[in-house]
């Protein structure tokens, strides 16, 4: 078969969609299918190449990448700035150059308030041109557009409107018109967001989401599209390592979080508050955070200052470094989303590790509760008021003090639905059915 995947974030870029779709694309290529991927441009990567059997077309994105590079350079490193510099460096905050500060201020006051559908909108034009050219040359059996960003679905829509017979699958990572945080200025674009997503969903042949609550929300907000939606779960694309059921006794307890943090949807403030109590009770405990901390840097500063031997912020790292950190961890931390429409894909990797999982939720019926229900080594606590902190502190301390691992047999059983063969088969089934009904 010939398959076209429209996926802005693709290796060497990092992110859940890049990991998910590179694993599936390479699996299909290894099975003998011809797979083409249209992604955004990336520093140091070729605009056209065959990587692990996949034909990759990187277009656009150069201007935005240059701007991000300018705004993120000149990290504070000067020793004479003392502890404050150390805090900012550890937290991943950057000191902008004069030009960078001016550009960022102008960006936040102007472009950030008017772009649509999101900051990657300019990618639509080169991606659309490349997609239409490829579809004109190659008889594709399926086109799959992915989000985030939502612009990928607008590219897929442009292809579908021109080539109505080609099955189009809309793969949704995060909702657009009701996503959190908002993708754009909803004061200006709330109605436009809803109308645009409605047209995409109506034109799509199939729609995929990762959790049942997201399917339910789409079905309620967009009547008539519920039957198109298939739940395809998160993907585990790594290899299951062998695990020892007996924990090796050691003094230091390493807690590891991987992923991105945001004040609105994945806020670490309460967790840090509880962990400060753990550090007082158990000074040998370490909490390591890997990934972007975005607008949460200021939340970390007092803890980095007061607990320099306990709190460590490593910033965005490669997948290999993150995997190694998980392997070295005694306990893994999950901060669940403040939305019922999403599930952190890293939970599959957490389960594969066999390590204890410390799961903080902030809403009732969080998706992580049902997802981790069968995992025998997890403790969940609710983000709450100061009155509940003492109880949570005792629960967490006891859990950390006596870590255990899950048996190899249990891990293999739990991961089977999330392995590449199981996940890719569900996507392939969607467009095979559409092609057979022509």
Secondary structure, DSSP 4 states (H G I P E B T S, - for coil): -EEEEE-SS-TTS-SHHHHHHHHHHHHHHHTT-EEEEEEE--TTS-SEEEETTEEEEEES-HHHHHHHHHHH--B---GGGHHHHHHHHHHT-BPPPHHHHHHHHHHHHTHHHH-SS-TTTTHHHHHHHHHHHHHHHS--SEEEEEESSTHHHHHHHHHHHH-TTS-EEEEESS-STT-SS-SS-HHHHHHHHHHHHHHHHHH-SEEEESSHHHHHHHHHHSTT-GGGEEE----B-S-PPP--SSPPP-S-EEEEEES--BTTTB--HHHHHHHHHHHHH-TTEEEEEES--GGGHHHHHHHHHH-TTTEEEEES--HHHHHHHHHH-SEEEEE--SSTT---THHHHHHHHT-EEEEEE-STT-HHHHHTTT-SSEEEEE---HHHHHHHHHHHHHHHHT-----HHHHHHHHGGGBHHHHHHHHHHHHHHHHHT-
